[in-house]
Amino acid sequence: MKTSSWALAYGLGAVLLWSTVATAFKIALSFFSPLQLVWVATIASAVVLLMILALQGKLPLIAKQFRQTPLLYLQTGMLNPFLYYLVLFKAYDLLPAQQALSLNYTWAILLPLLAVPMLKQKLRRSDLLAALLAYSGVVIIATGGNVAGLHFDNPLGIALGLTSTLLWCLYWIINTRDKGDPVVSLLLSFLVALPLITLTLVLTQPLPQLTVKAVLAGAYVGLFEMGFTFVLWLMALKTAERTATVSNLVFLSPVMSMCFIAAILGETIERATIYGLSCILLALLLQQLVPYMDKRLLRRAL
């Protein structure tokens, strides 16, 4: 296979797996509390990442990278997986999967806004327009389409869903300081966070009942949301001739996710969700198209 074909195969595989996780979250949360699920999924993800690094011959990098920037991994570990997934799973616990999923996609809109004060990047007009469009979609979803009445069915769930996007953006902004191997860095975040997650669980809740179904559900979340799929996506980006070709595959994920949510969870996809998610996806598309069009205009001018 050509390099571009491999990149497309890796990218489609990652998108397909990510499309199932919203459904997997709801199933796993029928066995675990949000904190219990974070604990089980983090263990599963750490194990699979260790296996991948062992196959790649990169295990010696774990100690080396940690010694270079231990405080950085403490920060990233607190944000992801600990706080981010704890808040995200609680949002999924409170909201229909279709709503939680849609809200989660706004992180890509929030990221360039936070990058202005934190990374000293310039704010483009397209970023503001995308934010306005995306958060209009959030209001449509949160109100169930009753925008004029501004009645929120589950304000706590909506707030947690949006807070999870803030935590995810903070994780990626802090992660820009990390110059090490990305898979090793992700594993270190998980290894640092695991004792904190375990201590919090022991002090606040009983340990989960680890039935076969529960373990399989929690492991699925850990493998295909946190661990293996991340490596698959990195491989897609690494082998792609044009990164944009692979990145655009992400737009398939929410559509496929809604199909899984409807077919497996039995949720009726509401019109408000469709309209709101459409606004969010249009905002994401706007973010991608404007820089591309600016580059083409600049080339013509030169």
N, C-alpha and C positions, 0 to 999 in steps of 0.2 A: 504493500500500500504506500501511496505517496504521503509525504509529511502532512500535507493539507488534509488528506483523508483520515489519517490517524487523529489529527487535531479535532476534526469534526466528530469522529467516533467517541473520543474521550469527552468532548463537550456535551454531546447528546446523552452520553451515559450519565454524566454528572447532573444534567438538567432533569433527566428522567427520575433519578434517585431523589433529588431535591423536591421534585413534584409530589412525591409520596409522603414527605415528612409531616405535613400539616395533618394528614389523616392519621399517621403513626403517632403524633403527639396526643391526639384525642383518645386513641386506643390505649396508649401507655398510661395516660392519666386516669383511666378507669381502674388501673391496678395500683398506682402510686400517687402520693401527694407531689406537688411540683418540686419540693426539695428532695424527696426520695428519688424522683426521676432524674434530677440533676446528678445525684450521687451515682446511680446505676449507669447512666449514660456516659458520665465522665470516666468511670472505670473501664467501660467497654471501649471507648474511644482511645484512651491511653494505651490499652493493650494492643489494639490494632495498629496504632502509630508506632509503637515499639517494634512490632513485627515487621512493618514496612521499612523502618530504619535499619533493622537487622539485615533484611534482604538487600538493602542498598549499601551495606557496610558503613553506615554512618553513626553507629552507636557511640564511638569515641567523641563525636561532636557534642553530645548532650552535656557532659560535664564541662567541656571547654567553653561552650557558649554561655552556660549558666555562670561560670566564674567571671566572665567578662562583664556581664550586666545583670547581677542577681535582682536588683531593685526593679529593673524594667520588667522582669518576668513576674515579680510579685504584683506589679500594677496590672499587667495584662491578664494574669491569672485571676485576679479579683474581678476584673470586668468580664472576661470570657475564659472559662465557662461559668464562674460562680454567679455573679449578679445578673448578667445578661439572660442566661437560660432560666434562672429562678424567676425573674420578672416575666419573661416570655411565656414560660409554662403556666404561670399563674394567669396570664392573660388568656391563654388557650383554655384554661380550666373554667374561666368565667364567661367567655364569649363563644359563639358559634365559630367553627373552624374557618368558615369563609370570611368572617369579619376580621379575626386575628391575623389571618394570612394577608389580607389586603392591607391592613395597617402596617404590617412588617415591611412591606415593600417601599415605604416612604423613607427608609434609612438612606437610600441613595440620593434622595432630594435634600435631606438634612445635612449630609456629609459636606458638600461644598459650602454650605452656609457656616458650619462650624469651622471649616478650614480657613475662613477669613480671619477671625481673631486668633486662632490657635496656631496656624501655620503661616500667617501673614500672606495669604493668597488673595488675589483680586476677586472681587465679586462681579459677576457678569449680569447683565440685565436678564439674560436667558435663565439664570439660576433663580432670580426672583420670580419670573413668570412661571417657571416650573414649580416653584414652591407654592405659589398662589393656586395653580391648577391642581396640584397634588392634594393640598390640604382642603381644597373645596371638595375633592373626592372623599376625604376623611369625614367631613361634616355630613355628606350624603349617606355614607355607610353608618356613621355613629347615630344618626337620627332616624335611620330606616327609611330615608327618603323624605321625611317630614322636616325639610330645612326651615321653612317659615316658622314652625312651632318650636324649633330648637329643643326638642325633647329627646334626651339620651336614655335609652333603655338600660344601659349598664355603664355608667360613667367611670366606675373604678376599672372595669375591664378595658375600656377605651384608653384611659390614662396609663394603665400598665402597658398596653400594646405600644403606645407612642413612646413611653419611657424606655422600652426595650430598644427602640431605634436609636435613641440618644446614647444608651450604653454601648451599642454596637459601633456607632460612629466614633465615640471616644476611644474604644478599643483600637480601631483602625488608625486613628490619628496618632495615638501613642505608639502603635506598632511601626510607624514610619521611621522611628529611631532605631529599629532593630535591623542590623545589617547581616544577620546570620542566616543559616538555612531555614526557609519558611516552615518546613515540616518539623524540624527540630524545635523551632520556636513555639509552634503550636503545642507540641508535646510538653515542653517545659511549662507553658502556661497551665496545662492540665495537671501536671505533676505538682506544681506549686499550689494550685487551687484545691486539689483533692483532700489534703489534711484539713483545710479550712472548712470545706463542705462537710466532711465527716464529723468534725467537732461540732459544727452547727446542728447537724442532724441528731447527733447523740444527745445534745443538750436540750433540744426543743421538741423532738418527735421520736416515736418508736422506730426501730429499724424496719424496713419493709418486709413483707412476706414474699420470699423469693420462690414462687411457684414457677413451673416451666413456662407457662404462658407469659407471666409477668417478666421473667428474665429475658425471654425472646423479644418482647415488646420494647423493653428498656435498652437492650443491646442493639436492636434495629435503629433506634433513635441515635445512639452513640456512634454506630458505624456509619450510617448513611446521612446524618445531619452534621455531625461534628468531625468525624475522622476520615474515613476512606474517600468520601466524595470530594472533600477538600483537596486531597492528593490528586484525584482524577482531574479536577478542574485545573490544578497547577500544571499537570501534564498537557492538558489541552492548550493552555496559554503558551507553554514552553515550545510546543511543536508547531504552533500556528504560524503561517506565513504573514497573516494580518490579524492582530489581536481583536480588532473590531468584528471580524467575521465570527469568532467564537463568542465574544461578549454579547452579541445580539441574540444568541440562543437563549439567553436568560428570559427574553420576552415570551418564550414558549411555556416557561415554568408555571406562571399563575393560571393559565388556561388549562393546562394538564392537571394542575392541583385541584381546580374546581371540579373537573371530571371525576377524580378520585374521591373527593369529598361527597359529591352527589351519589356516586355509585356504591361506595363502601360505607360511609357514615349515614347515608340516607337523608342528608340535609337538602332541602329545597333551596336552590340558589335564588336569592331574592333579587328583584330588579334594582333595588338600591345598591346592592353589592356590585352588580354588573356595571351600573352607571359610575359608581364611585371608583371601582378598580380601573375602569376605562380612563377616568381622569388621571389616576396615578400613573398608568402605563403611558398615556400621552405625554405626561410631564417627563417621564424617563426618556421617552423617545426624543422629546425636545432637547433635553440635555445632551443627547448623543449627536443630533443632527446639526445644531448650531455651530459647535466647534469645527465639525467637518465642512460645513458650508463656508465658514470664515476662512479656512485653509485654502479651499478652492478659489475663493475670490481673491485671496492674497497672491496665489500662484498666477492668476490671470493678470493681476495688476503688474506683477513683475515681468 
